[in-house]
Amino acid sequence: MTDDAREKAAKLAETLHARGHAGPAEQLATAATAVEHGFLRGLRDTLQSVLTAIEAIDPVSATMIDELRLEVDKRLMPPHS
């Protein structure tokens, strides 16, 4: 989700909340977060697959691959996962 899309979703949620539509505002905020987390999860899974393929081709790189796996997880896993 781009910064612009994130801002627009946040503004819309604020507007809905200000107009007394707390439920839909919360649903919008939750959906926007889920989309972003879903993208990050998909990217993480793809990178992990690539790392597995590299490790299969070059087993000597296992230690380096393990370090990369940790970095990928640290940077792409949403908080509270």
TARA-V883556 format. One record per run of one state. SS is the DSSP state (a for helix, b for strand, c for the rest). FROM is the first residue (numbers start at 1). TO is the last residue. Records with the same first field share a line. If there is no record, write none. Layout:
BEGIN
SS=FROM-TO ; FROM-TO
END
This chain:
BEGIN
c=1-2 ; 19-21 ; 58-58 ; 77-81
a=3-18 ; 22-57 ; 59-76
END
